């Protein structure tokens, strides 16, 4: 059983910063992709950023240059540093893990990020 536990969400003013953390527990292969998705009210869930175990990254164009994903493979943790936050970034942020050998996908419960004007 693999679980993801998120932390770091909250309320911040526009222009501020926030750092999200996600801890993975359980048994899974070292070759995987971890990342962050978000869902705003009335909108579909969208990719924010992902990173493979080899540290290849993929960012949404709307966050590139403002957000930075990182991971610690030894600790099985992934982070999202969010700078220059905008009200449009307001959403529930979900941590995600994907394993392609013996396919496995796990989602966190989500953490709310609210950016005020």
Beta strands, then each sheet from edge to edge (+ up, - down):
strand 1: 3-7
strand 2: 10-13
strand 3: 18-25
strand 4: 33-39
strand 5: 46-52
strand 6: 57-59
strand 7: 67-72
strand 8: 77-82
strand 9: 91-99
strand 10: 104-107
strand 11: 111-116
sheet 1: 1+ 3- 8+ 7-
sheet 2: 2+ 11+ 9- 4+ 5- 6+
sheet 3: 2+ 11+ 9- 10+
end
